[in-house]
Amino acid sequence: QIYEEAVARSHQAFSKNGGIIDATMISLGQGPKIRIWDYFGPSFNCISKERVGKIGDGGKWLCGVRTVLAHKPSCIVYSIGSKGEVSFEVGIEDKLPNCEIHIFDPTLTFDQKRIMDNLLRKFDFHEVGLGGSNGEMRIKKRRTLWTQKTKSVYPVQSLGSLMADFGHAWIDVLKIDIEGGEWNVFAKLCEEAKPIPATQIQVELHFMGDAKAVLNFFHCMEGKGFRVFSVEPNYYGRTAENAKLMVEYSFIQVDPSGKIVWENSHEE
């Protein structure tokens, strides 16, 4: 009921404030006092919410770390995009030694890989990125993304392809920070009729000048059973303006009755 009331209130406010007038603007309705993120606040109550990783940029809010994940005989964590900042993965190792950690990032420098090797005890690193489909991601105008300057062409695979390569049917924690590339990934996932195979998703969203893409993303996530349980602006970019352009979201998947989907209940 709390969730339904929160969603209804957001929809009413969005309509009352005029909806999208200019799709390139992040401020919607009431001038700068309301931003598009404000319509999609944390509307689901995870009573065992816990931060994993350092305070500040790098840490993520997870649900059920001690109450559920720690008691599973095994779990799968995908960390997609790192830039060598692995406090989240170190936190997973400390709190959830039963979890198998897979890190995906084709952009790391030699020094970043060395730091990662020194900080983590056991993990699998894959020099490939996440994309909407298998192939290459070419960056022509780097300013349109926040990708670090190591290459201009990166190998990418779809989520389904990555999971098939490693024999995984379900992901317990899916962390995504791919500097603006998330919109294409989720657009493809949203086109598929099947559920997104993850219990929870921690994703940093980057506003790329397309408010319609943002709305489509949230409507898709709601339709696929994902509920927001944490929202955190990122204040740690190049300028203070990044706090309105980059926002950390944590989603949890629930079934039609509102119960959290901790296991793959979609198997045929």
Phi, psi and omega per residue, in radians:
Q1 nan -0.730 3.119
I2 -1.057 -0.771 -3.139
Y3 -1.105 -0.835 -3.103
E4 -1.064 -0.706 3.121
E5 -1.156 -0.690 -3.141
A6 -1.137 -0.735 3.138
V7 -1.157 -0.753 3.131
A8 -1.096 -0.708 3.124
R9 -1.123 -0.695 3.118
S10 -1.142 -0.751 3.129
H11 -1.096 -0.708 3.133
Q12 -1.137 -0.757 -3.138
A13 -1.136 -0.692 -3.136
F14 -1.079 -0.795 3.131
S15 -1.163 -0.750 -3.115
K16 -1.096 -0.621 -3.091
N17 -1.501 0.065 3.013
G18 1.734 -0.011 3.110
G19 1.084 -2.563 -3.127
I20 -1.516 2.053 3.050
I21 -1.728 -0.748 3.085
D22 -2.295 1.972 -3.046
A23 -1.152 -0.233 -3.139
T24 -1.560 -0.098 -3.062
M25 -1.720 2.356 3.102
I26 -1.443 -0.399 3.094
S27 -1.503 2.054 -3.123
L28 -2.106 2.092 3.096
G29 1.265 2.436 3.078
Q30 0.987 0.559 3.083
G31 1.065 -2.489 -3.070
P32 -1.309 -0.075 -3.087
K33 -1.311 -0.305 3.108
I34 -2.263 2.212 3.068
R35 -1.931 2.838 -3.037
I36 -1.034 -0.551 -3.141
W37 -1.127 -0.475 -3.069
D38 -1.110 -0.399 3.137
Y39 -1.399 -0.125 -3.070
F40 -2.298 1.108 3.138
G41 -1.443 3.112 3.123
P42 -1.245 1.837 -3.050
S43 -1.895 -0.016 3.123
F44 -2.021 2.360 -3.071
N45 -1.686 1.820 2.991
C46 -1.619 1.926 -3.022
I47 -1.297 -0.191 3.135
S48 -2.091 0.735 3.125
K49 -1.243 2.385 -3.076
E50 -2.596 2.446 3.108
R51 -1.480 2.302 3.096
V52 -2.058 2.206 -3.034
G53 1.792 -3.122 -3.021
K54 -1.258 2.805 2.989
I55 -1.254 2.396 -3.075
G56 1.711 -2.811 -3.074
D57 -1.138 2.210 3.135
G58 2.157 -0.692 3.111
G59 -1.337 2.710 -3.131
K60 -2.327 2.625 3.083
W61 -1.597 2.139 3.141
L62 -2.034 2.796 3.110
C63 -1.971 2.395 3.000
G64 1.249 0.495 -3.114
V65 -1.062 -0.942 -3.092
R66 -1.499 -0.530 -3.022
T67 -1.456 -0.501 -3.079
V68 -2.211 -1.038 -3.002
L69 -1.060 -0.661 -3.124
A70 -1.163 -0.336 -3.092
H71 -1.744 -0.015 3.095
K72 -1.387 2.462 3.112
P73 -1.067 -0.505 3.076
S74 -2.729 2.753 3.061
C75 -2.651 2.797 -3.084
I76 -2.055 2.231 3.082
V77 -2.113 2.167 3.006
Y78 -1.856 2.164 3.066
S79 -2.022 1.847 -3.006
I80 -1.889 1.939 -3.055
G81 1.623 2.134 -3.112
S82 -2.472 -0.607 -3.008
K83 0.995 0.363 3.135
G84 1.463 0.007 3.107
E85 -1.572 1.853 -2.973
V86 -2.091 0.474 3.106
S87 -1.102 -0.561 3.083
F88 -1.106 -0.829 -3.123
E89 -1.153 -0.665 3.061
V90 -1.073 -0.709 3.098
G91 -1.108 -0.684 3.081
I92 -1.080 -0.795 3.121
E93 -1.018 -0.744 -3.093
D94 -1.231 -0.764 -3.046
K95 -1.553 -0.496 -3.037
L96 -2.331 1.229 -3.135
P97 -1.133 -0.228 3.100
N98 -1.398 -0.115 -3.057
C99 -1.578 2.490 3.053
E100 -1.642 2.084 -3.044
I101 -1.805 2.198 3.065
H102 -2.076 2.148 3.128
I103 -1.912 2.263 -3.118
F104 -2.103 2.116 3.084
D105 -2.930 1.978 3.125
P106 -1.548 0.097 -3.010
T107 -1.838 -0.012 -2.986
L108 -1.228 2.527 3.023
T109 -1.462 2.960 3.100
F110 -1.029 -0.774 -3.122
D111 -1.120 -0.689 3.127
Q112 -1.137 -0.673 3.082
K113 -1.142 -0.678 3.134
R114 -1.133 -0.743 3.104
I115 -1.087 -0.736 3.121
M116 -1.073 -0.745 3.120
D117 -1.094 -0.631 -3.101
N118 -1.301 -0.529 -3.037
L119 -1.575 -0.521 -3.065
L120 -1.828 2.455 -3.120
R121 -1.488 -0.789 -3.046
K122 -2.519 2.055 3.127
F123 -2.846 2.870 3.067
D124 -2.008 2.122 3.139
F125 -1.829 2.357 -3.116
H126 -2.234 2.146 -3.080
E127 -1.504 1.057 3.116
V128 -2.557 2.616 -3.138
G129 -1.795 3.064 3.089
L130 -1.720 2.262 3.111
G131 -2.344 3.089 3.082
G132 -1.265 -0.423 3.112
S133 -2.658 2.988 3.126
N134 -1.304 2.438 3.111
G135 2.653 -2.373 -3.129
E136 -2.247 2.555 2.988
M137 -1.868 2.109 3.139
R138 -1.857 2.252 -3.141
I139 -1.852 1.926 -3.140
K140 -1.611 -0.706 3.129
K141 -2.122 1.681 -3.015
R142 -1.087 -0.435 -3.125
R143 -1.170 -0.318 3.119
T144 -1.350 -0.268 3.071
L145 -2.201 2.965 3.102
W146 -1.796 0.347 -3.068
T147 -1.177 2.400 3.126
Q148 -1.221 2.729 -2.970
K149 -1.547 1.374 3.044
T150 -1.981 -0.669 3.138
K151 -2.522 3.054 3.013
S152 -1.990 -0.210 3.132
V153 -2.281 2.257 -3.103
Y154 -2.257 2.433 3.036
P155 -1.290 2.401 3.122
V156 -2.367 2.707 3.041
Q157 -2.358 2.700 3.059
S158 -1.237 2.830 3.127
L159 -1.065 -0.760 3.136
G160 -1.069 -0.676 3.134
S161 -1.168 -0.755 3.104
L162 -1.066 -0.805 -3.120
M163 -1.112 -0.674 3.121
A164 -1.131 -0.664 3.139
D165 -1.053 -0.595 -3.060
F166 -1.842 0.097 3.086
G167 1.224 0.535 -3.124
H168 -1.757 2.295 3.086
A169 -1.727 -0.346 -3.056
W170 -2.620 2.518 3.096
I171 -2.009 2.224 3.127
D172 -1.348 -0.711 3.131
V173 -2.346 2.109 3.129
L174 -2.041 1.794 3.137
K175 -1.748 2.207 -3.080
I176 -2.252 2.131 3.004
D177 -2.480 1.553 -3.024
I178 -2.124 0.522 2.851
E179 0.983 0.776 3.103
G180 1.802 -0.268 3.127
G181 -1.331 -0.124 -3.081
E182 -1.139 -0.491 -3.056
W183 -1.148 -0.737 3.114
N184 -1.171 -0.696 3.134
V185 -1.052 -0.871 -3.084
F186 -1.290 -0.502 3.066
A187 -1.053 -0.711 3.112
K188 -1.215 -0.752 3.127
L189 -1.087 -0.604 -3.115
C190 -1.282 -0.416 3.097
E191 -1.262 -0.393 -3.092
E192 -1.419 2.464 3.141
A193 -1.291 -0.465 -3.074
K194 -1.321 2.754 3.134
P195 -1.160 2.756 2.988
I196 -1.327 2.146 -2.973
P197 -1.416 1.109 -3.133
A198 -2.635 2.522 3.070
T199 -1.313 -0.845 3.134
Q200 -2.414 2.615 -3.112
I201 -2.239 2.171 3.026
Q202 -1.892 1.972 -3.035
V203 -2.345 2.375 2.994
E204 -1.605 2.113 3.134
L205 -1.658 2.369 -3.120
H206 -2.064 2.063 3.140
F207 -1.248 2.111 -3.043
M208 -1.919 0.285 3.112
G209 1.596 0.292 -3.111
D210 -2.335 1.598 -3.118
A211 -1.128 -0.546 3.131
K212 -1.127 -0.662 3.100
A213 -1.107 -0.654 3.112
V214 -1.131 -0.814 3.134
L215 -1.101 -0.739 3.120
N216 -1.070 -0.688 3.125
F217 -1.069 -0.866 -3.092
F218 -1.181 -0.659 3.097
H219 -1.134 -0.664 3.083
C220 -1.116 -0.837 -3.101
M221 -1.072 -0.695 3.094
E222 -1.110 -0.749 -3.125
G223 -1.160 -0.503 3.133
K224 -1.579 0.153 3.023
G225 1.569 0.216 -3.135
F226 -1.650 2.342 -3.114
R227 -2.075 2.441 3.129
V228 -1.370 2.200 3.054
F229 -2.085 -0.069 3.070
S230 -2.735 2.446 3.071
V231 -2.375 2.338 -3.090
E232 -2.574 1.979 3.075
P233 -1.097 2.559 3.098
N234 -1.678 1.923 -3.103
Y235 -1.630 0.093 -2.858
Y236 -1.884 0.405 3.100
G237 -1.474 -2.838 -3.077
R238 -1.171 -0.598 -3.125
T239 -2.369 2.906 3.122
A240 -1.131 -0.373 3.123
E241 -1.075 -0.415 -3.115
N242 -1.083 -0.409 -3.110
A243 -1.092 -0.443 3.101
K244 -1.694 -0.190 -3.118
L245 -1.752 -0.447 -3.078
M246 -2.186 2.124 -3.078
V247 -2.352 2.340 3.109
E248 -1.530 2.171 3.095
Y249 -2.057 2.465 3.001
S250 -2.090 2.178 -3.139
F251 -2.022 2.592 3.019
I252 -2.223 2.446 -3.128
Q253 -1.580 2.340 3.122
V254 -2.181 2.750 3.089
D255 -1.520 3.099 -3.093
P256 -1.004 -0.406 3.122
S257 -1.512 -0.096 3.127
G258 1.666 0.063 3.130
K259 -1.485 2.484 -3.126
I260 -1.150 2.379 3.124
V261 -1.564 1.633 -3.101
W262 -1.489 -0.377 -3.126
E263 -2.203 2.962 3.103
N264 -1.314 1.643 -3.132
S265 -1.612 0.081 -3.076
H266 -1.750 0.083 -3.139
E267 -1.137 2.435 -3.135
E268 -1.538 nan nan
